[in-house]
Amino acid sequence: ADKLAAICKECMKYNIQAYYYAGDITDEQTSIETVKLAKEKFGKIDILIANAGIGLVQDFLDSSMADYDRLMNTNMRGDYAICLHTIREMVKQHEGQVIITSSVTGIDAHGDETAYTATKFANRGFAHSLNEAFRPKGIKVCCMDPSATDTQFEIGNGRTKEENDASIMLTSEDVADAMVFVCKQSKNARIMEMRIASM
């Protein structure tokens, strides 16, 4: 909540209205309350970026079903819930842009991220299915597949800050710019999948 409050405060410096709801994305009620808040504050929802996720770097034989459940419930169940409740609203207005964040790991599997890889393949399949289902209803769905990005994402979950600093990675701004590009397409154009790689 503190991080979200700080981001909202920063947005307000640029005269941007920003609100937040802090909750556990694995709990469906978080999605329900988030959508409710967006509708109350803005009247409708134009764009959804389903970006909640966690990673885990570990040998498969060192993993547990608890690891699998934690990643799958966050990365896939969370996306399913927020899309379910948001797309219901978008269908009423016959338009909307959904971006589901998968990963290049959802295209090329990583042997040291087995559970994470499974969730990212699931994200891609989910995005493609939604695109097929809701294209006739005016909803655009894009699957975003960034390569490794320099964030706190896996630090403490199999990676260190030093490893991040020593790697060539995308920045969060790179990924955000790509998402803005997707959202700026004309009404007649849709980007169904975008893969972003670092140099």
Disulfide bonds with the S-S distance in Angstrom:
none
